[in-house]
């Protein structure tokens, strides 16, 4: 018997509307009152907020990574100084052979710089300002101060305002004309009569107060970008205050004379040629 497909009729065995079928199939995805459209709208809204929050977090992570790689570094060579301004208007003068680093994209969230060497800071008031040098740090709210952070010594001299210094897991607060020094594990806080003398490098002066002679020679080497050949492990302390002359041999004579020592410059010819290039670029 031939059957015509057009004559076939399929009659469904249920009398439910498509909306009722939809609700039964997707029952697990709806709230208890599945006929409440306001609740369904709330689910959609919460889902959207969840993904939006995730997107914001992802952007913050990506932004933080970008800021991490956008670090700015200012470096001075031996024999050279540098004055610079930070994003908030604070100023820094870098001594020779020093480095200052910070992240400009994160500056107003965390005003933090990293210093290796020596620098003089004049910080604008408003917001905490932090100078890190390895494990040591200075925290201020608006003041002027000097930080010396080299391998053999760490010191902070407060000129104006107030600074909090943390060094070698010890903490102290400095006010004007106070200085903290950390050397070979010895943590010392003292009042000083003339802070300008202790940061004489800003006025092209050498100022030493009971400093080891080897430390004095290292500073002269940095200031003139020279290398002194006959530096031995002298067990001497030196105190002196004098101007930085154009000729480093004059300075070496001033330092060596009290001890009967004559210092020789290794790269004297190189230093002379460098001065000629600087004078006639």
C-alpha positions in Angstrom: 0.0 0.0 0.0 1.4 3.3 -1.0 1.4 6.0 1.6 1.4 9.7 0.7 3.6 11.7 3.0 1.3 14.7 2.8 -1.4 12.6 4.4 0.6 11.9 7.5 -0.2 14.1 10.5 1.6 14.0 13.9 -0.4 15.0 16.8 1.6 16.0 19.9 0.6 14.2 23.1 0.9 17.2 25.4 -1.0 20.4 25.7 1.7 22.7 27.0 2.7 26.0 25.6 6.3 26.7 24.4 6.8 29.0 27.4 5.9 26.2 29.8 8.3 23.8 28.0 11.1 26.4 28.2 10.6 26.9 31.9 10.8 23.1 32.6 13.9 22.6 30.5 15.8 25.5 32.0 14.4 25.1 35.5 17.9 24.8 37.0 19.0 28.2 35.7 16.1 30.1 37.1 15.2 31.3 40.6 12.6 29.5 42.6 9.8 31.7 41.4 10.4 31.0 37.7 7.5 33.2 36.5 9.1 36.2 38.2 10.8 38.2 35.4 12.2 40.7 37.8 14.3 37.9 39.4 15.5 36.7 36.0 16.6 40.3 35.2 18.4 40.4 38.5 20.3 37.2 37.6 21.4 38.7 34.3 22.5 41.9 36.0 24.5 40.1 38.7 26.2 38.0 36.0 27.1 41.1 34.1 28.6 42.7 37.2 30.6 39.6 37.9 32.2 39.6 34.5 32.7 43.4 34.6 34.5 43.1 37.9 36.7 40.4 36.5 37.6 42.6 33.6 38.5 45.5 35.9 40.8 43.2 38.0 42.4 41.9 34.8 43.0 45.5 33.7 44.5 46.4 37.0 46.9 43.4 36.9 47.9 44.3 33.4 48.3 47.9 34.3 50.4 47.0 37.3 52.7 44.9 35.1 53.0 47.7 32.6 53.9 50.1 35.4 56.4 47.7 36.7 58.3 47.7 33.4 58.0 51.5 33.0 60.5 52.3 35.7 62.5 55.5 35.2 66.2 55.6 36.3 68.5 58.6 36.6 72.2 57.8 36.8 75.2 60.0 37.4 78.7 59.0 36.4 81.8 59.5 38.4 82.7 63.2 38.4 79.2 64.4 37.4 76.1 65.8 39.2 72.5 65.9 38.2 69.5 68.0 39.4 66.0 66.7 38.5 62.3 67.2 39.4 59.9 64.4 40.4 56.3 64.3 39.2 55.0 66.1 42.3 57.4 68.9 42.0 59.9 67.6 44.6 63.5 68.2 43.6 66.6 66.0 43.9 70.2 66.7 43.4 72.2 63.5 42.7 75.8 63.3 43.8 78.4 61.6 41.6 78.2 57.9 40.9 74.6 57.6 42.1 71.3 56.2 40.8 67.7 57.2 41.5 64.7 55.0 40.3 60.9 55.4 40.5 57.7 54.4 38.7 55.9 57.4 37.2 52.7 55.5 36.5 52.4 54.6 40.2 53.8 57.9 41.5 50.6 59.5 43.0 49.5 56.1 44.5 52.9 55.6 46.1 55.6 58.3 46.1 58.6 56.0 46.4 62.1 56.3 45.0 65.0 54.0 45.2 68.5 55.5 45.8 71.9 54.0 45.5 74.6 56.5 46.2 74.0 60.0 47.6 71.3 62.6 47.0 69.8 65.8 48.5 66.0 66.0 48.6 63.6 68.9 48.8 60.2 67.3 49.2 56.9 69.0 48.5 54.4 68.8 51.3 51.3 66.6 50.9 51.3 62.8 50.9 53.9 60.5 52.3 57.2 60.3 50.4 59.6 57.4 50.8 63.3 56.9 49.9 64.5 53.3 49.9 68.1 52.2 49.8 68.2 48.4 50.1 66.6 47.5 53.4 66.9 51.0 54.7 64.3 53.8 54.2 63.3 57.3 55.0 59.7 58.5 55.3 58.7 62.1 55.2 55.7 64.4 54.7 57.5 67.5 53.4 61.1 68.4 54.3 64.7 68.7 53.0 67.3 66.0 53.8 70.3 64.3 52.5 70.8 60.5 52.1 74.1 58.7 51.7 73.7 55.1 50.8 76.8 53.3 49.7 78.1 49.8 50.5 80.2 50.8 53.5 77.9 53.4 55.0 74.3 54.7 55.3 73.4 58.1 56.8 70.5 60.6 56.7 70.9 64.2 57.6 67.8 66.3 58.3 67.8 69.9 57.2 64.2 71.0 57.7 61.0 69.3 58.8 61.0 65.8 60.2 62.0 62.4 58.8 61.5 58.9 60.1 64.5 56.6 59.3 64.4 52.8 59.4 67.8 51.2 59.2 69.1 47.8 60.3 65.7 47.0 61.8 66.0 50.1 64.0 63.9 53.2 63.8 64.4 56.9 64.7 62.9 60.3 64.0 65.1 63.1 63.0 64.4 66.8 63.3 66.5 69.7 61.9 70.3 69.5 62.6 70.1 65.8 63.4 71.9 62.9 61.7 71.7 59.1 61.9 74.6 56.9 60.7 74.8 53.2 60.2 78.3 51.8 59.7 79.4 48.2 60.3 76.3 47.5 62.3 76.7 50.6 64.5 73.6 52.7 64.6 74.2 56.2 65.9 71.9 59.3 66.2 73.5 62.7 66.9 72.8 66.4 66.8 75.1 68.3 64.5 76.0 72.0 64.7 76.2 72.7 61.0 74.2 70.4 58.6 75.6 72.2 55.6 79.1 71.1 56.4 78.0 67.5 56.5 76.6 67.8 52.9 79.4 70.0 51.6 79.4 68.3 48.2 76.5 70.5 47.2 78.8 73.5 47.5 81.8 71.7 45.9 83.4 71.1 49.2 85.0 68.1 50.9 83.9 67.7 54.5 85.2 64.8 56.6 84.9 64.3 60.3 86.8 61.4 61.7 86.3 59.4 58.4 88.5 56.4 57.6 91.2 57.5 55.2 90.3 54.8 52.7 86.8 56.2 52.7 88.2 59.7 52.0 90.2 58.4 49.1 87.2 56.6 47.6 85.2 59.8 47.7 87.9 61.8 46.0 88.1 59.1 43.3 84.4 59.4 42.7 84.4 63.2 42.6 87.2 63.4 40.1 86.6 60.1 38.2 90.2 59.1 38.8 91.9 56.0 40.2 94.6 56.3 42.9 97.3 53.7 42.7 98.9 53.5 46.1 95.8 53.1 48.3 96.6 50.7 51.1 94.6 49.7 54.1 95.5 52.7 56.1 94.4 52.5 59.7 93.9 56.3 59.9 91.0 58.7 60.5 90.8 62.0 58.7 89.1 65.3 59.6 89.1 68.1 57.1 87.0 70.8 55.4 88.2 72.3 52.1 87.1 73.3 48.6 87.1 71.0 45.6 89.8 72.4 43.3 90.1 71.8 39.6 93.3 69.8 40.1 92.8 66.5 42.1 96.5 66.4 43.0 96.0 69.5 45.1 93.3 67.7 47.1 95.4 64.6 47.5 98.3 66.7 48.8 95.9 68.3 51.4 94.7 64.8 52.5 98.1 63.0 52.4 100.3 65.7 54.0 99.3 65.1 57.7 100.2 61.5 57.3 103.4 61.9 55.2 101.7 60.1 52.3 102.0 60.9 48.6 99.1 59.6 46.5 99.5 58.9 42.8 96.8 59.0 40.1 96.7 56.0 37.8 94.6 57.4 35.0 96.0 60.9 35.1 96.4 61.3 31.3 92.9 59.9 30.6 91.4 62.4 33.1 93.2 65.3 31.4 91.9 64.3 28.0 88.4 63.9 29.3 88.5 67.5 30.7 89.6 68.8 27.3 86.7 67.0 25.6 84.3 68.4 28.2 85.7 71.9 27.6 85.5 71.6 23.8 82.7 69.3 23.0 
